[in-house]
Amino acid sequence: GCRMWTLAWLGMASLCLGAAWAVPAKERRKAEKPKADLALYENLDLDNYDLTLDNYGEILDLSNYEELYDYGDLAPKIEVGTLAPRPKDPETLPNLGATAETPKLQPPSTAGPLHPAPFPGQGLPSCLLCLCVGTSVYCDDANLEHIPRLPPDTTYLYARFNRIGAVRAGDFTGLKKLKRIDLSSNSISWADVDAFRLLPSLQELILPQNRLTALPELPHSIVRLDARLNRIPSTGLRPEAFRDLKQLQFLHLSDNQLDFIPAPLPESLRSLHLQNNNIQTMHEDTFCDSQDHSQIRRALEDIRLDGNPINLSLFPDAYFCLPRLPTGRF
Ligand SMILES: *[C@@H]1O[C@H](CO)[C@@H](O)[C@H](O)[C@H]1NC(C)=O
């Protein structure tokens, strides 16, 4: 009996050994040379990154970026009008501020801090008024006059076609996951300077067709700013407003009242839309460093200056680093 067990054991052991040897030679070599492989992966990553950036430009026609980018999070397409039950009388809308601050009416929470309710108290009003799908909040065309209180894990906010007049510093407080805010087509004439600055994940701030006369400060995470069709003069931009935004790729300020091209522009910038402003002149160093004629700004391939009084022929030394000449009057 004892011998049988030993034999069986040996059989098992050899099976295991066989399995070990069946590991492909490649895999074992990888384990033996972690340093070499690590270096290889780094190179691969860099290559892939370049490829991705190149492909991006091919897939997305940058000149049509505004139209194409809508619903980039691939949320299910939702018909406007089915978003929120429209109250018959606007006066019956719940008072968001009051509803959100009714701690006395809340039953004492029995759940521990690790298991909060999906939208603890304050998030509820926005998900009654709006449609919450996953972490996206859709408030389009919902007659809003203020930014609603948002669930703390909100990632995307769509509040287009409303009557929002201002964005306050407290409106987005603590929304650490918020990546995109779309407030297209409201009546926003004022945004507190800190309304967006402290949002650590914000990549896209979309504010076209409002009444802004000044831009608020932007977080360093911002990739795309769209403030087309507002009333922003150059004095509405802080000096060097975009210099330190190292992630900024799309800066769309067409149809405003700018007198100058905002400079310096970060190296990350790919698309600068300034058409239909009041730009009459520019500095030789706006796009390229006139002291460094070997400079190449491969990323900055989409500059629009058409619809401005500027005659681009008068600045022949301003474009040498660009992959393409700006669009405009020569
Ligand atoms: C722009 O300036 C150039 C050089 O002075 C001139 O030849 C050209 O006619 C101007 N173009 C326009 C549209 O005014």
The ligand as a MOL file (V3000), in Angstrom:
LIG
                    3D

  0  0  0     0  0            999 V3000
M  V30 BEGIN CTAB
M  V30 COUNTS 14 14 0 0 0
M  V30 BEGIN ATOM
M  V30 1 C -1.1640 91.4380 -47.2880 0
M  V30 2 O 0.0740 92.0400 -47.3000 0
M  V30 3 C 0.8170 91.7880 -48.4760 0
M  V30 4 C 2.2130 92.3560 -48.2760 0
M  V30 5 O 2.1630 93.6920 -47.8730 0
M  V30 6 C 0.1010 92.3950 -49.6610 0
M  V30 7 O 0.8160 92.1500 -50.8420 0
M  V30 8 C -1.2650 91.7400 -49.7630 0
M  V30 9 O -2.0130 92.3530 -50.7890 0
M  V30 10 C -2.0110 91.8770 -48.4320 0
M  V30 11 N -3.1950 91.0690 -48.5210 0
M  V30 12 C -4.3750 91.5210 -48.2060 0
M  V30 13 C -5.5120 90.5560 -48.3450 0
M  V30 14 O -4.5720 92.6560 -47.7910 0
M  V30 END ATOM
M  V30 BEGIN BOND
M  V30 1 1 1 2
M  V30 2 1 1 10
M  V30 3 1 2 3
M  V30 4 1 3 4
M  V30 5 1 3 6
M  V30 6 1 4 5
M  V30 7 1 6 7
M  V30 8 1 6 8
M  V30 9 1 8 9
M  V30 10 1 8 10
M  V30 11 1 10 11
M  V30 12 1 11 12
M  V30 13 1 12 13
M  V30 14 2 12 14
M  V30 END BOND
M  V30 END CTAB
M  END
